[in-house]
Amino acid sequence: MVLFLVMVVWVYTDAQRNSDHPAFLWAIVVFLAPLLGLVLYFLLGRNSRRGRSTIHY
């Protein structure tokens, strides 16, 4: 149960930083369908990191 809640909170906070979609919607998806929601979030919810530089000057 604790792992389930941690997963929902993690998706919410990660979606706030890395998604153009509303974070609360991704949290609801993961809450209602944990495994499927997590897979969908990684495939569809996160912005692509390709082309972004990790070096900051």
N, C-alpha and C positions, 0 to 999 in steps of 0.2 A: 504493500500500500504506500509506503514512504517513497519507494523508488518511482512509483506511478506519479505521485505528486511532484517529485523532483523533476521528472521528465516534462511535465506540463509547464512548470515554472521555467525550466531551461529553454523550452521552445519559445515561450512568451518573451523572455529577455533577449534571446538570440534573434528572434524575428523583429524586435524593436530596432536592433542594430543592422541586421543584414537582409531585410526584406522590404519590398515596396508595398506589400500587402499588409492589412491591419494585423497587428500581433495578436490581439484578442481572438480573432477568427482562427488563427493557427492553433492557439491554445485550446479552443473549443474542439477543433478537429482532433487534436491529440487526446483530449479528454474523452471524447466519444468513441474513438477507434484508435487506441494507443499505437499498436504496431503499424497499421496501415497509415495512420496520420503522420507518424514519424517518418516513414518512407516517403510519403507524399511531400512532406515539408522539405526533406533533403533534395528531392527531385524537382519540385516546382516552386517552393517558397523562398529559398535562398537566392540572392542575387549571384550571378556568375562572378567568380573571382579572376577569371581570365582577363588579361590586359591591365590589371591593377598592379602597380609597383608597390613592393613592401619597403623599399628604401625611401626614406624621407630626408630631404636636405634642408 
